[in-house]
Amino acid sequence: MTEETHPPNVFVDAKILNMHDKSLGTEAYVGYLVKETGARKAKEVDAGESDDAEILAVIFAIEDLKSTFPRMTIVCDHQSVVSEAKKGSVRKPSPHLARLRELLSDNPGVALEALQSNLAHGVVTDYVNRVKEARESHGDT
């Protein structure tokens, strides 16, 4: 199966730590997994709300992969993000949503789809666990 005949499926996910206890300080992470190749990547982002974090995960995947895969299907398990990004018009979109809609418009080979079960969830969880372990080993807890 080549990219020319079938665009790769790129699963994205986001995780916000301490979202329900702001006194601890929130940390947000996003990541993606390319199903066909196994390529994966994650990073920390600045987001305090789950919608923003999920949007940033989609943006991260598009920006990071568009030169490698001009055609791809981004799969997101956050239905509201997918539906808002696909709407013809959104009154007063957030800056992140406006950026996502612009990226989708500028990259017509990128499709955005919703899915309930998300393969990228483990990518972000693994990354967060490594960050926690590194902090603990350096006494940053």
C-alpha positions in Angstrom: 0.0 0.0 0.0 1.7 3.2 -1.1 1.0 6.8 -0.3 0.0 7.4 -4.0 -2.9 4.8 -3.8 -3.9 5.3 -0.2 -3.0 8.2 2.0 -1.6 7.2 5.4 -3.7 7.3 8.5 -2.3 9.6 11.1 -3.8 9.1 14.6 -3.5 12.1 16.9 -4.1 12.5 20.6 -3.6 15.0 23.5 -3.3 14.7 27.2 -3.5 17.4 29.9 -2.1 16.6 33.3 -3.5 18.2 36.5 -6.5 19.6 34.5 -8.8 19.2 37.5 -6.3 20.7 40.1 -5.0 23.9 38.6 -2.9 24.5 41.8 -0.5 21.8 40.6 0.0 23.5 37.3 -1.3 22.0 34.1 0.9 20.3 31.5 -0.3 19.5 28.0 1.2 17.0 25.6 0.3 16.0 22.0 1.4 13.3 19.7 0.7 11.4 16.5 1.2 7.9 15.1 1.4 7.1 11.4 -0.4 3.7 11.2 1.3 2.5 8.0 4.9 3.3 8.9 4.8 3.3 12.7 6.4 6.8 12.8 5.5 8.6 16.0 6.3 11.9 17.7 5.1 13.8 20.8 5.8 17.1 22.4 4.6 19.4 25.2 2.3 22.3 24.2 0.7 25.2 25.9 -3.0 24.3 26.4 -5.3 24.3 29.4 -8.5 23.0 27.7 -9.0 19.6 26.1 -10.4 21.1 22.8 -7.3 23.3 22.4 -5.0 20.4 23.1 -6.7 18.2 20.6 -6.6 21.0 18.0 -2.9 21.5 18.7 -2.3 17.7 18.2 -3.9 17.9 14.7 -1.9 21.1 13.9 1.3 19.4 15.1 0.7 16.4 12.9 -0.1 18.4 9.8 2.8 20.8 10.2 5.3 18.0 11.0 4.2 15.6 8.3 2.9 17.7 5.3 6.2 17.7 3.5 6.5 13.9 3.9 2.8 13.1 3.2 1.0 15.8 1.1 -2.0 13.5 1.3 -3.0 12.0 4.6 -6.0 11.3 6.8 -5.7 12.7 10.3 -7.8 10.6 12.7 -8.9 12.4 15.9 -11.0 10.9 18.7 -12.4 14.3 19.7 -15.6 14.5 17.7 -16.3 18.2 18.6 -12.9 19.2 17.2 -13.5 17.4 14.0 -16.9 18.8 13.5 -15.9 22.4 14.3 -12.9 22.2 12.0 -15.1 21.0 9.1 -17.9 23.5 9.6 -18.3 26.0 6.8 -18.3 28.9 9.2 -17.6 29.2 12.9 -18.6 32.4 14.6 -15.5 33.7 16.5 -13.3 30.6 16.3 -10.5 30.3 18.8 -7.0 31.2 17.5 -6.1 27.5 17.5 -9.3 26.5 15.6 -8.7 29.4 13.1 -5.2 28.1 12.5 -6.4 24.5 12.0 -9.1 25.6 9.5 -6.4 27.6 7.6 -4.1 24.6 7.5 -6.9 22.3 6.2 -7.7 24.9 3.6 -4.1 25.3 2.5 -3.5 21.5 2.4 -6.3 20.0 0.4 -4.7 16.6 0.5 -5.2 16.4 4.3 -8.5 14.9 5.4 -9.7 15.1 9.0 -11.8 12.2 10.4 -13.3 11.3 13.8 -12.7 7.9 15.4 -13.6 6.5 18.8 -10.6 4.3 19.4 -7.3 6.1 19.1 -3.9 4.4 18.3 -2.0 7.6 19.2 -3.2 7.6 22.8 -0.3 5.3 23.8 2.3 7.6 22.1 1.3 10.5 24.3 1.0 8.4 27.4 4.5 6.9 26.8 6.0 10.4 26.3 4.4 11.8 29.4 5.6 8.8 31.4 9.2 9.4 30.1 9.0 13.1 31.1 7.8 12.2 34.6 10.6 9.6 35.0 13.2 12.1 33.8 12.0 14.7 36.2 11.9 12.2 39.1 15.5 11.0 38.3 16.6 14.7 38.4 14.7 15.5 41.6 12.3 17.9 39.8 9.1 16.5 41.4 
